[in-house]
Amino acid sequence: LAIAVKLGSGIPSEEVLMQPAPDPSNLPWPAVKIGMALGRFVELLPNWVNPPGIQMLQLTAVSHFKATTIKALAELGIADLLANGPKTPQEMAAASGFPGNGDKLYRLLRLSTSSGVFAIHGPLKGSETRFRNNQMSILLRSDHPNTIKYMLMHLAADGDLAWAKLAEGVKTDKLPFELANGMGIWQYFKENPEREQVFSKAMATQDQLMTSTSIKEYDWSSYGHAIDIGGAYGSFIAALMRALPDIKATLFDMPQVADNAKVLWAKDHANLTDRVSFAGGDFFDAQTIPKPGQGKTAYIMRSILHDWDDSSSIKILKTLAAAMKGSQAKLVLIEQVLDDDFVSDLTVRHGFDLHMMAMANGKERTTSEWEALLGQAGFKLNKIFPTKGIQSLIETEPV
Ligand SMILES: C[S@@+](CC[C@H](N)C(=O)[O-])C[C@H]1O[C@@H](n2cnc3c(N)ncnc32)[C@H](O)[C@@H]1O
């Protein structure tokens, strides 16, 4: 296997690698459950096998080195440079405008490739070694249907500085993101439109793992209209509209985001634009929230309330309740629901919980925390629908 990887053989062509990843929502439920349990076991296995000192360094320093290297390669656009075939670090450095630094690039690629991201093509020749994309690095191409490039660019530029202030955030009432950037995240995106664009594209990264299963595990067919509150560039609503050919939709987000979404839809979802409208506003201002459409309306908030602490979340929910008043509309939250048994729950969920703490003073919530939050805002929780991803659908309506 090592020889095959070294020679880059056994890896499909770039064209095949560019196909959309298999849809995990097609897996049978037992396979999903076994996969999750197995994943947790594999995650803990090195703790039992390695001496604690070594394992602690693996978990902290080495993981950090690997993650930072892969984020840097994403930012440098290396996977895109390999679109037309294998190249040496020297060739890639020259094509990127830093011709003298191929040896540095080689060292990044060495760590990344030995971690399974990128492959060697042909013999090892130092910075003259030829590299190519593999099943992992292809996801760093900006034009791959399941690209994670923008998520990594967002984490590197907007996230890492905030995470560096985590301990200070715990000791004080200060928000790590604000300590790092001098302002809250949403103000930061308003003032830095190029960062907002990377962030909004990064949000679509959720789609590979979570969108199709969120559509399949809930009965959307009774709705005639869907209003996506804080929908970013609308990748969720576009997928929902493709699944339900008659549903109409409204994409609501901050004005500059809604404007960018409109431009993007004219290019990427042109065949859906006759069924969608775009609304800019502020979900703390009830006047700006779109009113229910024709037919039963689903208000959707995916990954919104986990950005906010309880008191802000209650304010958002109350503005929605005001807009929904007197209608049959329901609110469907697409969010993570933490297990009370945190030892067996997925650590990715606890990771997101801290990411929300660092970035926005937000949090992931358990079932009882969701019930309490919704209750305080005048909503009742009808039912939680688990999905095959890490999020669940929480169907709720004003009391
Ligand atoms: C974590 S993103 C989720 C995006 C999208 N729902 C998804 O799942 O891909 C949060 C979204 O909330 C939007 N947002 C933040 N503050 C807002 C406000 N006050 N009014 C409207 N939208 C807001 C952001 O612009 C961003 O698109």
The ligand as a MOL file (V3000), in Angstrom:
LIG
                    3D

  0  0  0     0  0            999 V3000
M  V30 BEGIN CTAB
M  V30 COUNTS 27 29 0 0 0
M  V30 BEGIN ATOM
M  V30 1 C -23.3300 30.2600 10.5910 0
M  V30 2 S -23.9940 31.1420 9.2290 0 CHG=1
M  V30 3 C -25.2230 29.9910 8.6780 0
M  V30 4 C -25.5560 30.1250 7.2330 0
M  V30 5 C -26.6130 29.1920 6.6670 0
M  V30 6 N -27.8320 29.1550 7.4370 0
M  V30 7 C -26.0680 27.7990 6.4660 0
M  V30 8 O -26.4200 26.9090 7.2350 0
M  V30 9 O -25.2840 27.5820 5.5320 0 CHG=-1
M  V30 10 C -24.9040 32.4270 10.0030 0
M  V30 11 C -25.6130 33.3710 9.0610 0
M  V30 12 O -26.3450 34.3350 9.8450 0
M  V30 13 C -26.2850 35.5800 9.1720 0
M  V30 14 N -26.5490 36.6680 10.1360 0
M  V30 15 C -25.7940 37.0510 11.1860 0
M  V30 16 N -26.3670 38.0770 11.8460 0
M  V30 17 C -27.5140 38.3460 11.1870 0
M  V30 18 C -28.5800 39.2960 11.4040 0
M  V30 19 N -28.5260 40.1490 12.4330 0
M  V30 20 N -29.6250 39.2850 10.5610 0
M  V30 21 C -29.6720 38.4020 9.5180 0
M  V30 22 N -28.7110 37.4740 9.2750 0
M  V30 23 C -27.6420 37.4490 10.0960 0
M  V30 24 C -24.8720 35.6150 8.6210 0
M  V30 25 O -24.7150 36.5420 7.5840 0
M  V30 26 C -24.6850 34.1620 8.1650 0
M  V30 27 O -25.0570 33.9740 6.8320 0
M  V30 END ATOM
M  V30 BEGIN BOND
M  V30 1 1 1 2
M  V30 2 1 2 3
M  V30 3 1 2 10
M  V30 4 1 3 4
M  V30 5 1 4 5
M  V30 6 1 5 6
M  V30 7 1 5 7
M  V30 8 2 7 8
M  V30 9 1 7 9
M  V30 10 1 10 11
M  V30 11 1 11 12
M  V30 12 1 11 26
M  V30 13 1 12 13
M  V30 14 1 13 14
M  V30 15 1 13 24
M  V30 16 1 14 15
M  V30 17 1 14 23
M  V30 18 2 15 16
M  V30 19 1 16 17
M  V30 20 1 17 18
M  V30 21 2 17 23
M  V30 22 1 18 19
M  V30 23 2 18 20
M  V30 24 1 20 21
M  V30 25 2 21 22
M  V30 26 1 22 23
M  V30 27 1 24 25
M  V30 28 1 24 26
M  V30 29 1 26 27
M  V30 END BOND
M  V30 END CTAB
M  END
